[in-house]
Amino acid sequence: MFTKRKIWLSELLEGGALSIVRDAEIAFAGKLSTPLNDRIVPLQSQDHLERATRSDGTTAFITPEGLSQKIPDQFGLIIAPYPMAALAHVQSKLANHPTLQWDRFETRIHPSAQIDRSASIAPFDVTIGADTVIFPGAIIGPRTAIGARCSIGPNTHIGATGFQKDAGTPGHLMAQSGGVRIADDVTIQSSCVVSRAVFGGFTEINSEVLIDSLVSISHDCVIGSGTVICAKVSLSGGARVAESAYLGPNATISNSISIGTGAQVSLGAVVTEDVPAGQKVSGNFALPHEKWLRLIRQFR
């Protein structure tokens, strides 16, 4: 599992082309919203400077020359004309380091688990709990932890590569170092994709979640206990869904959106703003359900 080990930027990037102005120890790369400690983050404009310097867990920044003088002295600093490209380079170094972020182990499958012969389970860094069933054609990638009494449906892929562009290498995805953690009593139907976290930590599905077929759960999402996710729902990276929520068929939840406890998202809704606990939203773009109904009536 994750080690919480740290490394100096000067050691990690020794002999590289990046300009390290102030050295710092880091454990992870990430963005401002990434909930990881001891991380280096890119900062491309002054608009986010105040938030960035108050962000929990940030120990170093990558900025263009024009912003470098504004970074307080307690933070490590790399100067780069394209911070996101430099971040991808740092992340590649971290993700490919053999011992820094993760202690590798042989896959552990409980004797009572039922694994179909056509399923593909990574030989390292997977745990599968008691009485869990893995159906035909399912793929379980490394750095995946699946709890007890789960059901992983046919052709579902757990631990897929997260869709995060490598800004330094056109046409390629960023190196990944996170995983997927699924709690007990989770059912995932056929042909779903659950992507691993990009920079570290886990995409998380908590206990007693029901997920219908053809659902996409992107990198770094968190799904609260007891939530129901209907067919063809798409959750973009970093979305947070609280306990006992309901996501209707074909709903789309955009990046880093939060869905509150017991909230309901109607079929086909496109959610671009946080949804408070207990609220029902509908439409494209999603509005509180009663307001949406009033608007629809005006056109009939």
WOZIFEN-V148418 format. One line per field, one symbol per residue. ss: DSSP state (A for helix, B for strand, O for the rest). Layout:
ss = ???
//
This chain:
ss = OBOOOOBBAAAAOOOOOOBBBBOOBBOBBBOOOOOOOOBBBBBOOAAAAAAAAOOOOBBBBBBOAAAAOOOOOOOBBBBOOOAAAAAAAAAAAAAAOOOOOBOOOBOBBOOOOBBOOOOBBOOBOBBBOOOOBBOOOOBBOOOBBBOOOOBBOOOOBBBBOOOOBOOOOOOOBOOOOOBBBBOOOOBBOOOOBBBOOOOOOBBBBOOOOBBOOOOBBOOOOBBOOOOBBOOOOBBOOOOBBOOOOBBOOOOBBOOOOBBOOOOBBOOOOBBOOOBOOOOBBBOBOOBBAAAAAAAAAAOO
//
